[in-house]
């Protein structure tokens, strides 16, 4: 079976994939920042600067 995808649909799917990839990168950066903040909070608690 040989089927051709509509070029407009193919372009739309490529754009969706591009946007999902960008969202994934942003989410990874956000998760990294959250992890850094969590580590800093733990450090401040260990130094008795913040309550535990």
Protein Blocks (a to p, Z undefined) as FASTA:
>chain_A
ZZdddfklmmmmmmmmmmmmmmmmmmmmmmmmmmmmmmmmmmmmmnomacZZ
